[in-house]
Every structure is written in structure tokens, then in C-alpha cells.
Amino acid sequence: MITRFTVIRNAEYDYAIHDLSHDVPAGWTDLLVIGSWNDCQAYIRKAHQCQLMVDRQPIELAAID
């Protein structure tokens, strides 16, 4: 049996690799990136590189500005 994974993200834009055989935890959104562990890692690395170009302050602080 091959385990499949997906990438999930929370409101603070933290990413995680999640086993598809389990429900997505509360507070996390499934980004529908389905593949192997390595596929999901590659997606997160790419997303993280893009985010380095934008302001990374917590959402709560961004709302104050």
C-alpha cells in the first residue's frame, strides 16, 4: 500500500504534510496538493520561497497596520 499525502496550511500560513488517511485537523485547510512525501515537500519549499518575498508578519499584526 502506498501512502499518499496532502499539504495543509493554517491561518498563520504554516504548512504541514498530512497523511490522506486521516481527517484534516481543525484550523487547517487542505490545499489539494496530493502526492508522495517528496512531492509535498517540494510544494512547500516552492511556496516558502515565494513567501520570502512578501511581508511575513503574523496576521494579527498585519490587521493593526
N, C-alpha and C positions, 0 to 999 in steps of 0.2 A: 504494500500500500504506500502510495506517495502522498506525503503531507503537503498540502497547499496552504499558502499564507496570503494575507492581505495586509495593506498598510492602513493604519488608523491614525487619526490626529485628534487632539483635544483642542479646547478653546484657546489655549496658550500657544498653539502651533507646535506642540511637542509631537513627534512622530514615533510610532511603535510598529513592530512587526507582530501580527496576530494570527494565530492558528485558526483556519476557517472552520474547524470542527467545534469551536466554542462561540458563544454569543459575544458580540461586541460589548465591552463594559460600558456602563452608564457614563455619559460625559465625553464619549469618544465617537468619532464619525468614521465610517468605513469609506475610504477613498476609492474603492473598487479597483485597486491595483492588485491583481491576483497572479500569483506565480510562485516560484521557488523562493527560499530564504534569500538567495543571492539576487534574484530579480527585485525583491522588495528592498534590499539594502541599496542596490543601485538607484532605485527611485528616490529613496530618502536622501542619499548623497547628492543627487541632482537637485532635489527640492531645497536642500540645505544650502547649496552653492548659490542658488537664486535668491534665497532669503538673506544671505550675507550682504547683498547689495541694497537691502531696504532696512529701515529702522527696526531694531529688534527689541524695543522696549515692551514691557508687559502691556497687555491690552488695557488693564485698569489705568495705567499711567497715560496711555495714548488718549484715553477718553477725557482726561483732565485738560490736555493741551488745547 
